[in-house]
Every structure is written in structure tokens, then in C-alpha cells.
Amino acid sequence: MSRLDKLNLRRTDDSITEAKLFNEAYRNISQSESVKYVVGSMQPIDPEYTNNTYKQAERVRSQLENRLTDSCEYKYQGSVTNDTHIKAKSDIDLLVIIEKFYTVQNPQTPKNPYKGDPLKDLLDLRNEAELALEAAFPQARVDKSGSKSISIEGGSLTRKVDVVPSNWYHTNKYAESGNEIYRGVQILDKSVPNSLANTPFLHNAWIEHKDKNTQGGMRKASRLMKSLKYDSENIDLSSYDIVSIAFNMPDASLSYPKGSELIILSSSLDFCKKLQSDHGLRQSIEVPDGHRKVFCEGHATLSGLNQLTRELEQLANDVLRENQRSFRRLAEARVEY
């Protein structure tokens, strides 16, 4: 199956009529299939598909609200929430945030220390959520094997929802500013067991900031490289780290208007090649919220970067080979759609 065929399948939803599918502009581009793939992979998923994802997650949320003993807040995280998702039927993370307690970042000290056992509370929440999901959706598949989330899909649900037990984590920046984007969560890892700090709302805020500064180019580069990972099945990098690579690209190399998607392909390839050759740069870049380096133990590797770069190079070569009469360099290529 070609890249373009995989892209078309990935961007469709059985609940949407075929007539609607062909409204996506990239399908009508007169240039080659590889150009259609580049442009199509960079486009956001149709809002109707994304709304359907949220609707399914809300069904799960409603059942948990009615069945869990402890009072919880519910938030979403992941690629759907920051518009870097690449599938019509995208998974979504539902944070189930226990309200009994919150943790604080050093050197803060709690004003009223919690008298209970936070870890036990999170493990109890996890166990209760597993039972609640099985009871609420008897025809669905509830996968309890994940260390950080419970996955539910199938039955009457048309999307996979990952339920993530957690608690609020008040970062120093949140304590200083009160700005919700700096409020973090601690996610239960039942395999240890312990809880891991995460700042998903700050991550999303930085993606939004970067994307606005680059005329939408940052999200386009992210979706392109994530699409290559998904369609090639040969890139050993997480989607999170791929988005982080795009986030670290210079603004000038991403800031191009509609019709300049082939230039963004060229910029993505150039930046990945620079990361390959410049050890210092590769070791210095951070994920958007700054909590770790992109290339570090347990995360992105040079091997994975090499795989991504090869796929980008092959795609760039295909575009140039198939469009020799139209342009000789990606930097001078324009696409009408």
C-alpha cells in the first residue's frame, strides 16, 4: 500500500459520508502522489472527527463520575488536545484527577499536610476505575495491563480512551502565578508503584505559542514527521519526541504560508540532518515544557533520528523525481490547493 493510500485510510472515519472525504483539498492537487502526501499529512484532522473523539471520551467520563467513590476532576491530554493528531480515529487520554490531595514542587511545603496515604489512594482509584469501566461498558475491551493508564475501546465506543489516574501537582511557577497552564499532574505508575510529574497544559501552551509564531508551520512539521513514523512503521521515536523535534526547529524555517508545504518538508529534513551531525545541538534540545532533554536515556535516540531522517530524505527525493518539470529544488516549490 502506498504512503498516500495509508494517509487516506488514516484520515477517514466510517461514520462520515464518502462525499465529505473528498472535500479535503489535498486530494484535488494536480501534482504527484508524493506532493499530495506531503500536503495532506500536514493538514489538521477534520474538526468533526475530532469532536467525535471528545464525545466518546465524555461518555467514559460520565460513567466514571457516576461510579467512582472519590470526587475527581477530569481533564484531557495528548495530541488531540494540541491538534498534532494524525488519525480521524485518534486515541485520547482522560486524566482522572483525585481531589483528596495535591502535591507541591520543592521547595514548597504543604500548609495542611495530607494525613492519608497518597499512593494507596491512587492505587485504589485505579482499581475502582477498572471495575467501573468493565461494569459500564460490558461489550468493550478494557485493557488493565498498562502501568500508567487503563485503555478501553470497542463495543459501543468508536474511539479508544486511555484513562489515567492522577493527582494535581502544584509547580513553583503555578504557585507564583496562579496560571492554570503551569499546573501539573502526577500520574500513577502502578508497576513501581510511584507517581510521575507531568505538565501537559504547559506543553500544549508552548505548542500553541510556537505554532502562532510560525504561521502554523510547527504543527505542519509535527504532523508530517508523525505521519512518516506511522506509515513507514520503521521509526523508533515516540510521537511526543517527534513533536519536540519540530518544536526546536528555528521559527524562520517553519514560517511559510499555505502552498509552501514542500519547503517545510525541506526544512524538516535539514534540521534532522543538523541534529545528526551536531552532537552538542542534539544533546541540548528540550521537550516543549522543558522538563527533560529530547535525546536522553529511555527516550529519543540517534538511531531513531537516523530512521526519521531517511524517511524524510526518501520522501523529498520522491517529490523531486516525480516533479522534475515543475521545480528542481524544494525551496522553490509551490503547491496550489
NUFI-301003 format. One record per residue (C-alpha): residue number from 1; residue in three letters; y, x, z. Coordinates in pm, whole numbers, plus 50000, padded with zeros to 5 digits. Each point is the difference from the previous one (the first is absolute). Layout:
# residues N
 num residu    py    px    pz
 NUM    ALA     Y     X     Z
...
//
This chain:
# residues 337
 num residu    py    px    pz
   1    MET 50000 50000 50000
   2    SER 50343 50138 49907
   3    ARG 50282 50062 50246
   4    LEU 50191 49708 49854
   5    ASP 49702 49764 50034
   6    LYS 49965 50099 50366
   7    LEU 50373 49948 50053
   8    ASN 49987 49653 49845
   9    LEU 49705 49896 50217
  10    ARG 50162 50137 50314
  11    ARG 50326 49814 49943
  12    THR 49839 49659 49950
  13    ASP 49908 49724 50241
  14    ASP 49740 49736 49910
  15    SER 50224 49730 50148
  16    ILE 50273 50070 49740
  17    THR 49982 49858 49650
  18    GLU 49940 50231 49704
  19    ALA 50333 49897 49849
  20    LYS 50182 50147 50299
  21    LEU 49818 50332 49968
  22    PHE 50153 50076 49664
  23    ASN 50351 49954 50134
  24    GLU 49978 50355 50136
  25    ALA 50232 50193 49774
  26    TYR 49790 50316 49967
  27    ARG 49735 49804 49806
  28    ASN 50247 49947 49715
  29    ILE 50107 50364 49957
  30    SER 49953 50109 49640
  31    GLN 49907 50358 50087
  32    SER 49654 50137 50085
  33    GLU 49764 49893 50276
  34    SER 50086 50303 50212
  35    VAL 50368 49902 49993
  36    LYS 49908 49646 50100
  37    TYR 49798 50145 50286
  38    VAL 50289 50215 50126
  39    VAL 50251 49715 49989
  40    GLY 49757 49738 50130
  41    SER 49878 50209 50290
  42    MET 50358 50053 50120
  43    GLN 50087 49630 50016
  44    PRO 49991 49803 50325
  45    ILE 49720 49750 50046
  46    ASP 50106 49645 49914
  47    PRO 50158 49839 50310
  48    GLU 49771 49699 49964
  49    TYR 49696 50222 50054
  50    THR 50166 50170 50296
  51    ASN 50092 49664 50154
  52    ASN 49635 49899 49973
  53    THR 49906 50311 50197
  54    TYR 50238 49906 50281
  55    LYS 49871 49642 49999
  56    GLN 49645 50118 50060
  57    ALA 50113 50234 50277
  58    GLU 50191 49713 50162
  59    ARG 49677 49798 50012
  60    VAL 49836 50282 50193
  61    ARG 50302 50035 50225
  62    SER 50002 49627 50079
  63    GLN 49637 50006 50108
  64    LEU 50053 50302 50224
  65    GLU 50308 49842 50159
  66    ASN 49792 49695 50090
  67    ARG 49696 50189 50127
  68    LEU 50112 50319 50177
  69    THR 50046 49992 50377
  70    ASP 50285 50251 50017
  71    SER 50341 49930 49857
  72    CYS 50058 50217 49691
  73    GLU 50262 50066 49738
  74    TYR 49902 50029 49635
  75    LYS 50147 50235 49741
  76    TYR 49894 50134 49662
  77    GLN 49973 50358 49879
  78    GLY 49876 50181 49691
  79    SER 50077 50023 49631
  80    VAL 50054 49625 49951
  81    THR 50285 50010 50253
  82    ASN 50180 50286 49824
  83    ASP 49926 49888 49642
  84    THR 49795 50301 49895
  85    HIS 49678 49798 49962
  86    ILE 49831 50010 49661
  87    LYS 49749 49714 50011
  88    ALA 50051 49626 49963
  89    LYS 49737 49951 50269
  90    SER 50130 50261 50240
  91    ASP 49871 50042 50354
  92    ILE 50250 49956 50281
  93    ASP 50012 50131 50358
  94    LEU 50069 49746 50274
  95    LEU 50117 50169 50320
  96    VAL 49893 49805 50309
  97    ILE 50235 50135 50266
  98    ILE 49907 49923 50361
  99    GLU 50301 49900 50211
 100    LYS 49861 50093 50343
 101    PHE 50147 50348 49985
 102    TYR 50174 50256 49780
 103    THR 49999 50378 50003
 104    VAL 50297 50236 49983
 105    GLN 50054 50335 49833
 106    ASN 50062 50309 50215
 107    PRO 50227 50073 50177
 108    GLN 50055 49630 50069
 109    THR 49843 49860 50317
 110    PRO 49907 49633 50044
 111    LYS 50227 49801 50231
 112    ASN 49715 49777 50114
 113    PRO 49672 50187 49947
 114    TYR 49715 49778 49884
 115    LYS 49738 49948 50271
 116    GLY 49715 49918 49762
 117    ASP 49784 50215 49771
 118    PRO 50166 50010 49655
 119    LEU 49699 50145 49820
 120    LYS 49763 49743 50148
 121    ASP 50246 49724 49906
 122    LEU 50003 50118 49638
 123    LEU 49620 50025 49988
 124    ASP 49974 49648 50143
 125    LEU 50252 49878 49743
 126    ARG 49794 50159 49724
 127    ASN 49676 49839 50122
 128    GLU 50163 49660 50037
 129    ALA 50158 50024 49654
 130    GLU 49662 50080 49844
 131    LEU 49844 49690 50157
 132    ALA 50300 49786 49908
 133    LEU 49986 50100 49633
 134    GLU 49626 49934 49977
 135    ALA 50044 49656 50154
 136    ALA 50305 49906 49794
 137    PHE 49863 50116 49663
 138    PRO 49620 49957 50014
 139    GLN 49958 50048 49624
 140    ALA 50207 50318 49987
 141    ARG 49878 50358 50045
 142    VAL 50132 50152 50321
 143    ASP 49959 50378 49997
 144    LYS 50020 50136 50355
 145    SER 49903 50358 49912
 146    GLY 50354 50133 49949
 147    SER 50136 50205 50289
 148    LYS 50358 49874 49965
 149    SER 49968 49657 49841
 150    ILE 49780 49696 49952
 151    SER 49971 49905 49633
 152    ILE 49946 49644 49890
 153    GLU 49952 49875 49643
 154    GLY 49809 49745 49797
 155    GLY 49916 49641 50078
 156    SER 50316 49796 49959
 157    LEU 50221 50310 50022
 158    THR 50118 50136 49665
 159    ARG 50131 50327 50145
 160    LYS 49865 50265 50233
 161    VAL 50191 50014 50329
 162    ASP 49974 50296 50238
 163    VAL 50066 49893 50359
 164    VAL 50143 50289 50204
 165    PRO 50007 49971 50384
 166    SER 50301 50185 50140
 167    ASN 50286 50008 50248
 168    TRP 50372 50069 49971
 169    TYR 50113 50363 50017
 170    HIS 50366 50056 50089
 171    THR 50114 50320 49833
 172    ASN 50298 50192 50137
 173    LYS 50200 49897 49696
 174    TYR 49918 49634 50064
 175    ALA 50102 50037 50366
 176    GLU 50333 50153 49893
 177    SER 50086 49763 49718
 178    GLY 49808 49677 50053
 179    ASN 49944 49999 49623
 180    GLU 49664 49836 49922
 181    ILE 49920 50244 49720
 182    TYR 49952 50270 50265
 183    ARG 49761 49790 50205
 184    GLY 49647 50130 49968
 185    VAL 49649 49881 50075
 186    GLN 49699 50165 50156
 187    ILE 49681 49911 49815
 188    LEU 49664 49987 50175
 189    ASP 49738 50242 49872
 190    LYS 49685 49862 50161
 191    SER 49785 50296 49891
 192    VAL 50164 50239 50250
 193    PRO 50127 49774 50158
 194    ASN 50373 50061 50009
 195    SER 50318 49873 49837
 196    LEU 50203 50165 49726
 197    ALA 50376 49972 49957
 198    ASN 50136 49877 49668
 199    THR 50344 49897 49871
 200    PRO 49931 49772 49701
 201    PHE 50341 49832 49999
 202    LEU 50182 50334 49982
 203    HIS 49763 50104 49719
 204    ASN 50098 49687 49805
 205    ALA 50371 50047 50071
 206    TRP 49995 50353 49857
 207    ILE 49813 49884 49690
 208    GLU 50259 49729 49946
 209    HIS 50284 50250 50048
 210    LYS 49850 50252 49757
 211    ASP 49923 49735 49741
 212    LYS 50357 49865 50004
 213    ASN 50134 50353 49960
 214    THR 49778 50056 49695
 215    GLN 50055 49672 49810
 216    GLY 49644 49893 50082
 217    GLY 49851 50330 49882
 218    MET 49833 50090 50328
 219    ARG 49780 49690 50001
 220    LYS 49927 50046 49629
 221    ALA 49870 50353 50058
 222    SER 49798 49879 50299
 223    ARG 49836 49719 49807
 224    LEU 49925 50226 49703
 225    MET 49826 50266 50208
 226    LYS 49815 49742 50210
 227    SER 49883 49832 49679
 228    LEU 49858 50329 49874
 229    LYS 49813 50044 50330
 230    TYR 49855 49651 49974
 231    ASP 49917 50006 49629
 232    SER 49863 50354 49979
 233    GLU 49802 49989 50328
 234    ASN 50034 50380 50001
 235    ILE 50300 50059 50227
 236    ASP 49923 50085 50362
 237    LEU 50338 49910 50146
 238    SER 50083 49696 50211
 239    SER 50242 49744 49858
 240    TYR 50226 50074 50297
 241    ASP 50019 50369 49911
 242    ILE 50057 49922 49632
 243    VAL 50299 49784 50093
 244    SER 50117 50285 50224
 245    ILE 49986 50241 49706
 246    ALA 50215 49762 49795
 247    PHE 50238 49964 50295
 248    ASN 50059 50378 50001
 249    MET 50093 50021 49632
 250    PRO 50369 50084 49941
 251    ASP 50214 49689 49950
 252    ALA 50132 50130 49668
 253    SER 49650 50022 49855
 254    LEU 49934 49631 50078
 255    SER 50337 49839 49930
 256    TYR 49954 49851 49654
 257    PRO 50061 49649 49868
 258    LYS 49748 49756 49855
 259    GLY 49845 50141 49685
 260    SER 49984 50355 50138
 261    GLU 49657 49973 50160
 262    LEU 49860 50285 49790
 263    ILE 50262 50231 50150
 264    ILE 49882 49901 50348
 265    LEU 49645 50087 49891
 266    SER 50129 50341 49894
 267    SER 50188 50043 50329
 268    SER 49690 49909 50202
 269    LEU 49793 50255 49810
 270    ASP 50266 50269 50041
 271    PHE 50027 49942 50375
 272    CYS 49623 50009 50051
 273    LYS 49983 50327 49805
 274    LYS 50276 50139 50221
 275    LEU 49806 49898 50311
 276    GLN 49694 50175 49859
 277    SER 50181 50330 49945
 278    ASP 50239 50000 50297
 279    HIS 49799 50033 50322
 280    GLY 50311 49986 50217
 281    LEU 50121 49677 49843
 282    ARG 49656 49844 50021
 283    GLN 49972 50081 50371
 284    SER 50353 49878 50078
 285    ILE 50009 49645 49864
 286    GLU 49961 49713 50248
 287    VAL 49891 49637 49982
 288    PRO 50296 49754 49982
 289    ASP 50025 49930 50374
 290    GLY 49973 50373 50077
 291    HIS 49712 49977 50248
 292    ARG 49786 50261 49818
 293    LYS 49982 50229 49700
 294    VAL 49851 49859 49681
 295    PHE 49768 50299 49955
 296    CYS 49831 50055 50334
 297    GLU 49655 49992 50152
 298    GLY 49824 49671 49938
 299    HIS 50249 49885 49739
 300    ALA 50119 50116 49657
 301    THR 49838 50314 49858
 302    LEU 50073 50238 49714
 303    SER 49674 49886 49839
 304    GLY 50119 49639 50000
 305    LEU 50338 50107 49861
 306    ASN 49823 50190 49722
 307    GLN 49807 49686 49908
 308    LEU 50317 49788 49994
 309    THR 50182 50260 49789
 310    ARG 49715 50011 49747
 311    GLU 50009 49622 49961
 312    LEU 50379 50001 49956
 313    GLU 49972 50281 49744
 314    GLN 49728 49820 49807
 315    LEU 50207 49681 49992
 316    ALA 50311 50190 49886
 317    ASN 49798 50173 49725
 318    ASP 49860 49665 49885
 319    VAL 50349 49851 49979
 320    LEU 50129 50293 49793
 321    ARG 49694 50013 49774
 322    GLU 50007 49628 49926
 323    ASN 50375 49989 49934
 324    GLN 50069 50318 49802
 325    ARG 50214 49815 49747
 326    SER 50221 49844 50269
 327    PHE 50076 50298 50228
 328    ARG 49890 50356 50070
 329    ARG 50096 50021 50367
 330    LEU 49968 49745 50281
 331    ALA 50353 50088 50112
 332    GLU 50138 49847 49679
 333    ALA 49771 49696 49991
 334    ARG 50127 49645 50044
 335    VAL 49800 49677 50008
 336    GLU 50134 49657 49903
 337    TYR 49861 49708 50197
//
